[in-house]
């Protein structure tokens, strides 16, 4: 089985677990700082890891709830985010994603993001990107036509106070060009690759992130413009992320962000 097919199957298996479990009264496990996991996160992760380990026993794994397992210096490592949007799920809001990505020597070579409630899976083999629904694949086609820009407002904010994604909400130039949305799940990153969002912005440390690796890979394979908040390669430590449908949209957003740090400067 190809790595991309395995990533897709693993994400879909996790999505099946999430979809089949009720959110009401779900058990929560406190992780500190206002963060928590639910019993569904743990169950979905276990199912995904069991599948991956059976198929790729020599690979290493990093999972949101159970951490790192396997050889520390393994060339191949699977990144598993079993339920991105846990707070949404626990509140009965069906905006969540299951993310699975494979990195080989630090480069993502296969990835999938599954939406438990639509039955859609966004996947890439590192070269092409497609949406699978009802067994059919449709190539992902980014578009800025919606003008919708998803902003991640969850901490941490390593680039604050100089840069804050949330500050775009009160920027008059942003208001004239775009319309903000806050999904609070990396499902929205996959939506950029699929043309359902014009762009996605977040702060944070993204290198090796179980949350973002799949979505970034989808956007890159689909032909989006993807950088950190300062226009550099996206995995520059605490650089954050601008994933935009096209170069023009990216340039406008990068200019807005740059002017936060350097008032009066336009790119």
Residue pairs with C-beta under 8 A, 6 or more apart in sequence:
1 9
1 55
2 110
2 125
3 102
3 109
3 110
3 125
4 110
4 111
4 112
4 123
4 124
4 125
4 126
6 51
6 52
6 55
6 56
6 102
6 110
7 100
7 101
7 102
7 110
7 111
7 112
7 123
7 214
8 100
8 112
8 114
8 121
8 123
8 132
9 51
10 48
10 51
10 52
10 80
10 100
10 112
11 48
11 98
11 99
11 100
11 112
11 113
11 114
11 121
11 123
11 214
12 98
12 112
12 114
12 121
13 47
13 48
13 51
14 44
14 45
14 47
14 48
14 80
14 82
14 83
14 98
14 100
14 114
15 44
15 98
15 114
15 115
15 116
15 119
15 121
16 116
17 40
17 43
17 44
17 47
17 82
18 40
18 44
18 82
18 83
18 89
18 96
18 98
18 116
19 116
19 117
21 39
21 40
21 43
23 40
23 89
23 90
23 91
23 92
24 92
26 38
26 39
26 40
26 89
26 90
27 38
27 39
28 36
28 37
28 38
28 90
29 36
29 37
29 38
29 39
29 42
30 36
31 37
36 86
36 87
36 90
37 64
37 65
37 83
37 86
38 83
38 86
38 89
38 90
40 83
40 89
41 64
41 65
41 82
41 83
41 86
42 65
42 82
44 82
44 83
44 98
45 63
45 64
45 65
45 66
45 80
45 82
45 83
48 63
48 80
48 82
48 98
48 100
49 61
49 63
49 66
49 80
52 59
52 61
52 78
52 80
52 100
53 61
56 76
56 78
58 74
58 76
59 70
59 74
59 76
59 77
59 78
59 102
60 68
60 69
60 70
60 71
60 72
60 74
60 76
60 77
60 78
61 68
61 69
61 70
61 77
61 78
61 80
62 68
62 69
62 77
62 78
62 79
62 80
62 208
62 210
63 69
63 79
63 80
63 81
63 82
63 210
64 80
64 81
64 82
64 83
64 210
64 211
65 82
70 77
75 104
75 105
76 102
76 103
76 104
77 102
77 103
78 100
78 101
78 102
78 103
79 99
79 100
79 101
79 102
79 103
79 208
79 209
79 210
79 213
79 214
80 99
80 100
80 210
81 97
81 98
81 99
81 100
81 186
81 210
81 211
81 214
82 98
83 89
83 96
83 97
83 98
84 96
84 97
84 98
84 99
84 185
84 186
84 187
84 211
85 93
85 95
85 96
85 97
85 183
85 184
85 185
85 186
85 187
86 96
87 184
88 94
88 95
88 96
88 184
88 185
89 96
94 116
94 117
95 183
95 184
95 185
95 187
96 115
96 116
96 117
96 185
96 187
97 113
97 114
97 115
97 185
97 186
97 187
97 190
98 113
98 114
98 116
99 111
99 112
99 113
99 186
99 210
99 211
99 213
99 214
99 215
100 111
100 112
100 214
101 108
101 110
101 111
101 112
101 210
101 213
101 214
101 217
102 108
102 109
102 110
102 111
103 109
103 208
103 213
107 126
108 126
108 213
108 214
108 216
108 217
109 125
109 126
110 123
110 124
110 125
110 126
110 217
111 123
111 124
111 126
111 213
111 214
111 215
111 217
111 218
112 121
112 122
112 123
112 124
112 214
113 121
113 122
113 123
113 186
113 187
113 189
113 190
113 214
113 215
113 218
114 120
114 121
114 122
115 121
115 187
115 190
118 133
119 133
119 134
120 131
120 132
120 133
121 131
121 132
121 133
122 129
122 130
122 131
122 132
122 140
122 190
122 193
122 194
122 218
123 129
123 130
123 131
123 132
123 218
124 130
124 217
124 218
124 221
124 222
125 221
126 217
126 221
127 221
128 139
128 221
129 139
129 140
129 193
129 218
129 221
129 222
130 137
130 138
130 139
130 140
131 137
131 138
131 139
131 140
131 194
140 193
140 194
140 195
140 218
140 221
140 222
141 194
141 195
141 222
142 192
142 193
142 194
142 195
142 219
142 222
142 223
142 224
142 245
142 246
143 195
143 198
143 245
143 246
144 198
144 199
144 244
144 245
144 246
144 248
144 249
145 195
145 198
146 195
146 196
146 197
146 198
147 177
147 178
147 179
147 198
148 178
148 179
148 180
148 181
148 196
148 197
148 198
149 168
149 174
149 178
149 179
149 180
149 181
149 197
149 198
149 199
149 200
149 201
149 253
150 180
150 181
150 182
150 183
150 188
150 189
150 191
150 192
150 197
150 199
150 200
150 201
151 165
151 166
151 168
151 169
151 180
151 181
151 182
151 200
151 201
151 202
152 165
152 182
152 184
152 200
152 201
152 202
152 203
152 204
153 165
153 166
153 182
153 184
154 184
156 203
156 204
156 205
157 164
157 165
157 203
157 204
158 203
158 204
158 205
158 238
158 240
159 203
159 229
159 238
159 239
159 240
160 203
162 260
162 261
163 203
163 229
163 240
163 257
163 260
163 261
164 203
164 260
165 201
165 202
165 203
165 229
165 240
165 257
167 260
168 174
168 180
168 201
168 256
168 257
169 180
171 256
173 256
174 180
174 256
177 252
178 198
178 199
178 253
181 188
181 197
183 191
186 211
186 212
186 214
186 215
188 197
188 200
189 200
189 212
189 214
189 215
189 216
189 218
189 219
189 241
189 243
190 214
190 215
190 218
191 197
191 200
192 198
192 199
192 200
192 215
192 219
192 224
192 243
192 244
192 245
193 215
193 218
193 219
193 221
193 222
193 224
194 222
195 245
197 245
198 244
198 245
198 249
199 242
199 243
199 244
199 245
199 249
199 250
199 253
200 215
200 241
200 242
200 243
201 229
201 240
201 241
201 242
201 243
201 253
201 257
202 212
202 240
202 241
203 229
203 238
203 240
204 238
204 240
204 241
205 237
205 238
206 212
206 216
206 228
206 234
206 235
206 239
206 240
206 241
207 235
207 237
212 241
215 243
216 226
216 234
216 241
216 243
219 226
219 243
220 226
224 243
224 244
224 245
224 246
225 242
225 243
225 244
225 245
225 246
225 247
225 249
225 250
226 234
226 241
226 242
226 243
226 244
227 233
227 234
227 241
227 242
227 250
227 254
228 234
228 235
228 236
228 239
228 240
228 241
228 242
229 239
229 240
229 241
229 242
229 257
230 236
230 239
230 254
230 257
230 258
231 242
231 254
231 258
231 267
232 239
234 241
242 250
242 253
242 254
242 257
244 250
244 253
251 267
254 267
255 266
255 267
258 265
258 266
258 267
259 265
259 266
